[in-house]
Amino acid sequence: MNGIENYIGFIVAGLLMNITPGADTVYIITRSVAQGKKAGIYSVLGIGSGAVIHVVFATLGLSVILAKSVIAFTVIKWVGAVYLIFLGVKTLLDKSGLFDNQKVDFEKVDLLKIYKQGFLTNLLNPKIGIFFLSLLPQFIKAEHTNNVLPFLILGCTFLLTGTIWCLFLVHTASFMTNRLRSNQKIGKVMKKISGYVFIGLGLQLLMKKN
């Protein structure tokens, strides 16, 4: 199939990575529960856009640079970690309620900002680039490693399965919104948990040696 072998195996591997909780998952669920389905969808669009950049970079060989250059990997790792920690601290310091019973506040949600944050959350995660570098070649026949097409097909497949999973998260999380929004105590607890999780993910990224 266009230089690809064990395509089903790749889909399974991609799904396993998609369902493994990470910064993207936390961001999508937090936005969906706190601000509704529309905000969740925009966060998915932002994360998907960041993933598109990773696919393009992997296809063009930039992921090879990230894997072989300690300096390049370290710089991106630090930028991504600092951004995650920043989001966590900002969430913890924000005194406003996580949920709001007024519908008008839903209309004031800055969807462009949500999109940008989702985009940066994914783009500044070097593990995505390393994932493509380490996984994609395993499913491409040796005689086709210099061919761009199989890389693009696998990359687009990962984007599709990832987007479907993320939209499922949005639907599930936003379904809980009406119940959770009526309980401000639960909202405050969830907000603190989200802040600590973002900080934890950033610190974990900083401590990652490779």
C-alpha positions as CSV (number, residue, x, y, z in Angstrom):
1,M,0.0,0.0,0.0
2,N,2.1,3.0,-1.3
3,G,5.2,1.7,0.5
4,I,3.4,1.1,3.8
5,E,3.4,-2.2,5.7
6,N,1.2,-3.3,8.6
7,Y,-1.1,-0.3,8.2
8,I,-3.5,-1.7,10.8
9,G,-0.7,-2.0,13.3
10,F,0.1,1.7,12.8
11,I,-3.5,2.6,13.5
12,V,-3.5,0.6,16.7
13,A,-0.2,2.2,17.8
14,G,-1.5,5.7,17.0
15,L,-4.7,5.1,18.9
16,L,-2.8,3.9,22.0
17,M,-0.9,7.2,21.9
18,N,-4.0,9.2,21.4
19,I,-5.9,7.7,24.4
20,T,-2.9,8.1,26.7
21,P,-3.6,11.1,28.9
22,G,-1.3,14.0,28.2
23,A,-1.3,17.8,27.9
24,D,-3.7,17.7,24.9
25,T,-6.2,15.6,26.8
26,V,-6.2,17.8,29.9
27,Y,-6.5,20.9,27.8
28,I,-9.5,19.6,25.8
29,I,-11.4,18.2,28.8
30,T,-10.8,21.4,30.9
31,R,-12.0,23.7,28.1
32,S,-15.0,21.5,27.3
33,V,-16.2,21.1,30.9
34,A,-15.6,24.7,31.8
35,Q,-16.7,26.5,28.7
36,G,-18.8,24.1,26.7
37,K,-18.7,22.0,23.6
38,K,-17.8,24.9,21.2
39,A,-14.8,25.8,23.2
40,G,-13.8,22.2,23.3
41,I,-14.1,21.9,19.5
42,Y,-11.9,25.0,19.0
43,S,-9.3,23.5,21.4
44,V,-9.3,20.3,19.2
45,L,-8.9,22.5,16.1
46,G,-5.9,24.2,17.6
47,I,-4.3,20.9,18.7
48,G,-4.9,19.4,15.3
49,S,-3.3,22.4,13.7
50,G,-0.2,21.9,15.8
51,A,-0.1,18.2,14.9
52,V,-0.3,19.2,11.2
53,I,3.0,21.1,11.7
54,H,4.6,18.1,13.3
55,V,3.5,15.9,10.4
56,V,5.0,18.4,7.8
57,F,8.2,18.6,9.8
58,A,8.5,14.9,10.1
59,T,7.8,14.4,6.4
60,L,10.5,17.0,5.5
61,G,13.0,15.5,8.0
62,L,13.0,18.1,10.7
63,S,12.2,15.5,13.3
64,V,15.6,13.9,12.5
65,I,17.2,17.2,13.6
66,L,15.2,17.1,16.9
67,A,16.3,13.6,17.6
68,K,20.0,14.1,16.7
69,S,20.6,17.6,17.9
70,V,20.7,17.9,21.7
71,I,20.6,21.7,21.5
72,A,17.5,21.8,19.3
73,F,15.6,19.2,21.4
74,T,16.6,21.0,24.6
75,V,15.4,24.4,23.4
76,I,12.0,23.1,22.3
77,K,11.7,21.0,25.4
78,W,12.3,24.0,27.7
79,V,10.0,26.3,25.7
80,G,7.2,23.7,25.8
81,A,7.7,23.0,29.5
82,V,7.7,26.6,30.5
83,Y,4.5,27.2,28.6
84,L,2.8,24.3,30.3
85,I,4.0,25.5,33.7
86,F,2.8,29.0,32.8
87,L,-0.7,27.7,32.0
88,G,-0.8,25.8,35.3
89,V,0.3,28.8,37.4
90,K,-2.1,31.1,35.6
91,T,-4.9,28.6,36.3
92,L,-4.1,28.4,40.0
93,L,-3.8,32.2,40.4
94,D,-7.1,32.9,38.6
95,K,-9.7,33.5,41.3
96,S,-12.7,33.5,39.0
97,G,-15.1,30.5,39.1
98,L,-14.4,27.6,36.7
99,F,-18.1,27.3,35.9
100,D,-20.6,30.1,35.3
101,N,-24.4,29.7,35.2
102,Q,-24.9,32.7,32.9
103,K,-25.3,31.8,29.3
104,V,-24.0,35.3,28.3
105,D,-20.5,34.3,29.5
106,F,-20.4,31.5,27.0
107,E,-20.9,34.0,24.3
108,K,-17.9,36.0,25.5
109,V,-15.5,33.1,25.4
110,D,-12.4,34.0,23.3
111,L,-12.5,31.2,20.8
112,L,-9.4,32.5,18.9
113,K,-7.4,32.5,22.2
114,I,-8.6,28.9,22.9
115,Y,-7.5,27.9,19.5
116,K,-4.1,29.5,19.8
117,Q,-3.4,27.9,23.2
118,G,-4.4,24.5,21.9
119,F,-2.1,25.0,18.9
120,L,0.9,26.0,21.1
121,T,0.2,23.2,23.6
122,N,0.7,20.6,20.8
123,L,3.3,22.4,18.8
124,L,5.7,22.9,21.7
125,N,5.6,19.3,22.8
126,P,8.8,17.7,21.3
127,K,7.5,14.2,22.2
128,I,5.1,14.5,19.2
129,G,8.0,15.0,16.8
130,I,10.0,12.2,18.3
131,F,6.9,10.0,18.1
132,F,6.7,10.5,14.4
133,L,10.4,10.0,13.9
134,S,10.5,6.7,15.9
135,L,7.2,5.2,14.8
136,L,6.6,6.1,11.2
137,P,9.8,4.5,9.7
138,Q,8.8,1.2,11.3
139,F,5.7,1.0,9.0
140,I,7.4,2.1,5.8
141,K,9.2,-0.4,3.6
142,A,12.9,0.1,3.3
143,E,12.8,0.9,-0.4
144,H,10.3,3.7,0.2
145,T,12.0,5.6,3.0
146,N,13.0,8.4,0.7
147,N,9.4,8.7,-0.6
148,V,7.3,11.5,1.0
149,L,3.9,9.8,0.2
150,P,3.9,7.0,2.8
151,F,5.0,9.5,5.5
152,L,2.1,11.8,4.6
153,I,-0.4,8.9,4.5
154,L,0.6,7.7,8.0
155,G,0.8,11.3,9.3
156,C,-2.7,12.1,8.0
157,T,-4.0,8.8,9.4
158,F,-2.7,9.7,12.9
159,L,-4.3,13.2,12.6
160,L,-7.6,11.6,11.6
161,T,-7.7,9.1,14.4
162,G,-6.5,11.7,16.9
163,T,-9.1,14.2,15.9
164,I,-11.9,11.6,16.2
165,W,-10.7,10.7,19.7
166,C,-10.4,14.4,20.7
167,L,-14.0,15.1,19.5
168,F,-15.2,12.1,21.5
169,L,-13.5,13.7,24.6
170,V,-15.3,17.0,23.8
171,H,-18.7,15.4,23.6
172,T,-18.2,13.3,26.7
173,A,-16.8,16.2,28.8
174,S,-19.3,18.8,27.6
175,F,-22.1,16.3,28.4
176,M,-21.1,16.7,32.1
177,T,-21.1,20.5,31.9
178,N,-24.7,21.2,33.0
179,R,-24.3,19.0,36.2
180,L,-20.9,20.3,37.1
181,R,-21.5,24.0,36.3
182,S,-24.2,24.1,39.1
183,N,-21.7,23.1,41.7
184,Q,-19.0,25.8,42.2
185,K,-17.1,23.7,44.8
186,I,-16.5,21.0,42.3
187,G,-15.5,23.6,39.8
188,K,-12.9,25.1,42.1
189,V,-11.4,21.7,42.9
190,M,-11.2,20.8,39.2
191,K,-9.6,24.1,38.4
192,K,-6.9,23.5,41.0
193,I,-6.4,19.9,39.8
194,S,-6.0,21.2,36.2
195,G,-3.5,23.8,37.3
196,Y,-1.4,21.2,39.1
197,V,-1.6,18.8,36.3
198,F,-0.3,21.4,33.8
199,I,2.6,22.2,36.1
200,G,3.3,18.5,36.6
201,L,3.4,17.9,32.9
202,G,5.8,20.8,32.4
203,L,8.1,19.6,35.2
204,Q,8.0,16.1,33.8
205,L,9.0,17.4,30.4
206,L,11.9,19.3,32.0
207,M,13.2,16.2,33.7
208,K,13.0,14.1,30.6
209,K,16.6,13.3,29.5
210,N,15.8,12.1,26.0
